[in-house]
Amino acid sequence: MSSTSNIDIMPIENKKPNKTKKKINTMKLVPYIFIGPAVIYLAIVTIIPAIMALPISFTDWSALTPTKHFIGVENYIRLFSDEQFMQSIIVMAKFFISVPIIMGVGLLIALLLNNKIKGMTAFRVIYYSPVITSTIAAAILFDWFYQPTFGLFNSILNSIGLSGIGWISDANTAVLSVIIFRVWKGAGAAMLIYLAGLQDVPEALLEAADIDGASWWQKFRYITFPMLRPANVYLLITQIISVFMIFQETYMLQGPLKSTYTVVNYIYDKGFQSSEMGYASAMSFVLFIVIFIITLIQHKYLKVDEG
């Protein structure tokens, strides 16, 4: 009887670990299921085209004919003598001023919204809504706002006795107009990152500073702001990368005399307007290398903060 009972009991005891093991293995697959579509999209839209662009950059392929002639590094040499390419770099560099403005506005909004007041969640959603708004649709709206005759911004200026300005239609203010749009579009994302950082600041440190008689500025300078360093590093690097990749804003809000004409705009024109795919691929790969180096710098700084 004892041997028979052991035979009956052993399969029951072995079933539970097997079910638990299968459940654990299934749970391990859940993250990959969620990130799978994003990885597939990234591979199709970014990784595969980037790999294909490298060999194309060494050819004179025009995209209109299937033939490709190997020309070595001529496309890369051409970059250094291309005045329009150099001018597009100068224009792109002007947009770096938007980086500290976006970070500053985002931090200010985060400080204002980091309070346990009724209805604060609604304000957070309102300030974040521009981030999830279509860039193209928002740029079309701002193009109407920037109209020199019937635009909203000039109407406001005229209502307070000031004369209107050209905004996008003036080469002197076109870059400023795009920067204003970028700040409106990107401050919400910076706000969200800073808000997460502010909520991680230990309340005990702030309470101890209050007991010592520290002012609001002293608490912010010596406690809050130093603890936001990971957020500052992350936003600084990602915003710099976004300037290198700026295209939709400058494509929709084009200033006269190519005053908002950046590197990506030039790549687009050479590749899809002039059909110089080889030359456009060379510019794209150079831009990719620059962005990759900045990403490595980001990884280095974040590792330091984690350590």
C-alpha positions as CSV (number, residue, x, y, z in Angstrom):
1,M,0.0,0.0,0.0
2,S,2.8,2.4,0.9
3,S,4.5,2.0,-2.5
4,T,1.3,2.4,-4.3
5,S,0.5,5.6,-2.4
6,N,4.0,7.0,-3.2
7,I,3.5,6.4,-6.9
8,D,0.1,8.3,-6.7
9,I,1.5,11.2,-4.7
10,M,4.7,11.8,-6.7
11,P,3.1,13.0,-9.9
12,I,0.9,15.4,-7.9
13,E,4.0,16.9,-6.2
14,N,5.8,17.3,-9.5
15,K,2.9,19.1,-11.3
16,K,3.1,22.2,-9.1
17,P,6.7,23.1,-9.9
18,N,6.2,22.5,-13.6
19,K,3.1,24.8,-13.6
20,T,5.1,27.5,-11.7
21,K,8.0,27.2,-14.0
22,K,5.8,27.5,-17.1
23,K,4.1,30.6,-15.6
24,I,7.5,32.2,-14.9
25,N,8.7,31.5,-18.4
26,T,5.4,33.0,-19.8
27,M,5.9,36.1,-17.6
28,K,9.4,36.6,-19.0
29,L,7.9,36.8,-22.5
30,V,5.4,39.6,-21.6
31,P,8.0,42.5,-21.8
32,Y,9.1,41.3,-25.3
33,I,5.5,41.1,-26.5
34,F,5.0,44.8,-25.5
35,I,8.2,46.1,-27.0
36,G,8.0,43.8,-30.0
37,P,6.0,46.2,-32.2
38,A,8.3,49.1,-31.4
39,V,11.4,47.1,-32.2
40,I,9.9,46.0,-35.5
41,Y,9.0,49.6,-36.4
42,L,12.5,50.8,-35.4
43,A,14.1,48.1,-37.5
44,I,12.0,48.8,-40.6
45,V,12.1,52.6,-40.4
46,T,15.5,53.3,-38.9
47,I,18.0,50.4,-38.6
48,I,17.5,48.8,-42.0
49,P,17.5,52.1,-43.9
50,A,20.7,53.2,-42.0
51,I,22.4,50.0,-43.0
52,M,21.4,50.4,-46.6
53,A,22.5,54.0,-46.7
54,L,26.1,53.2,-46.0
55,P,26.9,51.4,-49.2
56,I,24.7,53.8,-51.2
57,S,26.8,56.7,-49.8
58,F,29.8,55.4,-51.8
59,T,27.9,55.6,-55.1
60,D,26.4,58.2,-57.4
61,W,22.9,56.5,-57.4
62,S,20.2,59.0,-58.5
63,A,17.2,56.9,-57.4
64,L,15.8,57.3,-60.9
65,T,17.9,54.5,-62.4
66,P,18.7,51.1,-61.0
67,T,22.4,51.5,-61.9
68,K,24.9,52.5,-59.2
69,H,28.5,53.5,-59.9
70,F,31.0,53.2,-57.1
71,I,32.8,56.5,-56.6
72,G,34.5,55.9,-53.3
73,V,34.6,58.8,-50.8
74,E,33.8,61.5,-53.3
75,N,30.4,62.2,-51.7
76,Y,32.1,62.8,-48.3
77,I,34.8,65.0,-49.8
78,R,32.0,67.0,-51.5
79,L,30.4,67.8,-48.2
80,F,33.4,70.0,-47.1
81,S,33.1,72.1,-50.2
82,D,29.3,72.4,-50.3
83,E,28.4,75.9,-49.2
84,Q,24.7,75.1,-48.8
85,F,25.6,72.2,-46.5
86,M,27.8,74.4,-44.4
87,Q,25.0,77.1,-44.4
88,S,22.5,74.5,-43.2
89,I,24.8,73.6,-40.3
90,I,24.9,77.3,-39.3
91,V,21.1,77.5,-39.4
92,M,20.8,74.3,-37.4
93,A,23.2,75.7,-34.8
94,K,20.8,78.6,-34.2
95,F,18.2,76.2,-32.9
96,F,20.4,75.1,-30.0
97,I,19.2,78.2,-28.1
98,S,15.9,76.3,-27.8
99,V,17.5,73.6,-25.6
100,P,18.1,75.7,-22.4
101,I,14.7,77.5,-23.0
102,I,12.8,74.2,-23.2
103,M,14.6,72.9,-20.1
104,G,14.0,76.1,-18.2
105,V,10.3,76.4,-19.0
106,G,9.8,72.7,-18.3
107,L,11.5,73.1,-14.9
108,L,9.4,76.2,-14.0
109,I,6.2,74.4,-14.9
110,A,7.2,71.3,-13.0
111,L,7.9,73.4,-9.9
112,L,4.5,75.0,-10.2
113,L,2.7,71.7,-10.7
114,N,4.6,69.8,-7.9
115,N,1.9,70.6,-5.4
116,K,-0.8,68.5,-3.9
117,I,-3.7,70.7,-4.8
118,K,-7.0,69.6,-6.1
119,G,-7.2,69.7,-9.9
120,M,-3.4,69.7,-10.4
121,T,-3.7,66.6,-12.5
122,A,-5.8,68.4,-15.1
123,F,-3.2,71.1,-15.4
124,R,-0.5,68.5,-15.9
125,V,-2.5,67.0,-18.7
126,I,-3.0,70.4,-20.3
127,Y,0.7,71.3,-20.3
128,Y,1.6,67.8,-21.6
129,S,-1.0,67.8,-24.4
130,P,1.2,69.7,-27.0
131,V,3.7,66.8,-26.8
132,I,1.2,64.3,-28.1
133,T,-0.2,66.7,-30.7
134,S,0.8,66.0,-34.3
135,T,3.7,68.3,-35.2
136,I,2.4,68.8,-38.7
137,A,-1.1,69.8,-37.5
138,A,0.3,72.1,-34.8
139,A,2.7,73.7,-37.2
140,I,-0.2,74.5,-39.6
141,L,-2.0,76.1,-36.7
142,F,1.0,78.2,-35.8
143,D,1.5,79.2,-39.4
144,W,-1.9,80.8,-39.2
145,F,-1.0,82.4,-35.8
146,Y,2.2,83.8,-37.5
147,Q,0.4,85.5,-40.4
148,P,1.5,89.1,-40.6
149,T,-2.0,90.5,-41.4
150,F,-4.6,88.4,-39.7
151,G,-2.5,86.2,-37.4
152,L,-3.3,85.8,-33.7
153,F,0.1,87.0,-32.4
154,N,0.1,90.3,-34.4
155,S,-3.6,90.9,-33.4
156,I,-2.5,90.6,-29.8
157,L,0.4,93.0,-30.4
158,N,-1.9,95.5,-32.2
159,S,-4.4,95.3,-29.4
160,I,-1.8,96.6,-26.9
161,G,-0.6,99.3,-29.2
162,L,2.4,97.6,-30.7
163,S,3.1,97.1,-34.4
164,G,3.1,93.6,-35.8
165,I,6.2,91.7,-36.9
166,G,6.9,89.4,-39.8
167,W,7.4,86.2,-37.8
168,I,7.9,83.4,-40.4
169,S,7.6,85.7,-43.4
170,D,10.7,87.7,-42.1
171,A,14.1,86.1,-42.4
172,N,15.2,87.9,-39.3
173,T,12.5,86.5,-37.1
174,A,11.8,83.1,-38.8
175,V,14.2,81.1,-36.6
176,L,12.8,82.8,-33.5
177,S,9.3,81.8,-34.6
178,V,10.3,78.1,-35.0
179,I,12.0,78.3,-31.6
180,I,8.8,79.5,-30.0
181,F,7.0,76.6,-31.6
182,R,9.6,74.1,-30.3
183,V,9.3,75.5,-26.8
184,W,5.5,75.2,-26.9
185,K,5.8,71.7,-28.3
186,G,8.7,70.3,-26.1
187,A,8.3,72.0,-22.7
188,G,5.6,69.5,-21.7
189,A,8.0,66.6,-22.1
190,A,10.6,68.3,-20.0
191,M,8.0,69.2,-17.4
192,L,7.1,65.5,-17.1
193,I,10.8,64.4,-16.6
194,Y,11.4,67.2,-14.1
195,L,8.2,66.4,-12.2
196,A,9.3,62.8,-11.8
197,G,12.6,64.0,-10.5
198,L,11.0,66.5,-8.0
199,Q,8.8,63.8,-6.6
200,D,12.0,61.7,-5.8
201,V,13.5,64.5,-3.7
202,P,13.3,63.2,0.0
203,E,10.8,65.2,2.0
204,A,13.1,64.7,5.1
205,L,15.8,66.9,3.6
206,L,13.4,69.7,2.8
207,E,11.9,69.5,6.2
208,A,15.3,69.6,7.8
209,A,16.2,72.7,5.7
210,D,12.9,74.4,6.9
211,I,13.9,73.7,10.5
212,D,17.3,75.3,9.8
213,G,15.6,78.4,8.4
214,A,16.5,77.9,4.8
215,S,14.7,80.0,2.2
216,W,12.9,78.6,-0.8
217,W,15.8,79.6,-3.1
218,Q,18.4,78.0,-0.7
219,K,16.4,74.7,-0.7
220,F,16.1,74.7,-4.5
221,R,19.8,75.6,-5.0
222,Y,21.4,73.2,-2.5
223,I,18.9,70.3,-2.3
224,T,16.4,70.2,-5.2
225,F,18.5,71.3,-8.2
226,P,21.5,69.0,-7.4
227,M,19.2,66.0,-7.1
228,L,17.8,66.8,-10.6
229,R,21.1,66.2,-12.2
230,P,20.1,62.9,-13.9
231,A,17.0,64.7,-15.4
232,N,19.2,67.6,-16.5
233,V,21.7,65.3,-18.2
234,Y,19.0,63.3,-19.9
235,L,17.1,66.3,-21.2
236,L,20.2,68.1,-22.3
237,I,21.4,65.2,-24.4
238,T,18.0,64.3,-25.9
239,Q,17.2,67.9,-26.7
240,I,20.6,68.4,-28.4
241,I,19.8,65.2,-30.5
242,S,16.4,66.6,-31.4
243,V,18.0,69.8,-32.8
244,F,20.2,67.7,-35.0
245,M,17.1,65.9,-36.3
246,I,14.8,68.9,-36.6
247,F,12.8,68.7,-39.8
248,Q,9.0,68.8,-39.5
249,E,9.0,72.2,-37.8
250,T,11.3,73.8,-40.3
251,Y,9.6,72.1,-43.3
252,M,6.2,73.4,-42.3
253,L,7.3,76.8,-41.0
254,Q,9.7,77.7,-43.8
255,G,11.3,81.1,-43.6
256,P,12.3,83.2,-46.7
257,L,15.9,82.9,-48.1
258,K,16.3,79.5,-46.5
259,S,16.5,81.1,-43.1
260,T,15.1,78.0,-41.4
261,Y,16.8,75.5,-43.8
262,T,18.6,72.9,-41.7
263,V,20.8,69.8,-42.5
264,V,17.8,67.4,-42.5
265,N,16.0,69.7,-44.9
266,Y,19.0,69.7,-47.2
267,I,19.2,65.9,-47.0
268,Y,15.5,65.6,-47.9
269,D,15.9,68.0,-50.9
270,K,18.9,66.2,-52.2
271,G,17.4,62.8,-51.8
272,F,13.8,63.3,-52.9
273,Q,13.8,66.5,-54.8
274,S,17.1,66.3,-56.7
275,S,17.2,62.5,-56.6
276,E,20.9,62.5,-55.5
277,M,20.5,59.5,-53.1
278,G,24.2,58.8,-52.9
279,Y,25.0,62.3,-51.7
280,A,22.0,62.4,-49.4
281,S,23.0,59.0,-47.9
282,A,26.5,60.4,-47.2
283,M,25.1,63.4,-45.4
284,S,22.7,61.1,-43.5
285,F,25.5,58.8,-42.4
286,V,27.6,61.7,-41.2
287,L,24.7,63.0,-39.2
288,F,24.1,59.5,-37.8
289,I,27.7,59.3,-36.6
290,V,27.4,62.6,-34.8
291,I,24.2,61.6,-33.1
292,F,25.7,58.2,-32.2
293,I,28.6,59.9,-30.5
294,I,26.3,62.1,-28.5
295,T,24.3,59.1,-27.5
296,L,27.5,57.4,-26.2
297,I,28.2,60.6,-24.1
298,Q,24.7,60.3,-22.7
299,H,25.2,56.7,-21.8
300,K,28.5,57.6,-20.0
301,Y,26.9,60.4,-18.0
302,L,24.0,58.2,-17.0
303,K,26.3,55.4,-15.8
304,V,28.2,57.9,-13.7
305,D,24.9,59.0,-12.1
306,E,23.8,55.4,-11.5
307,G,27.1,54.7,-9.8
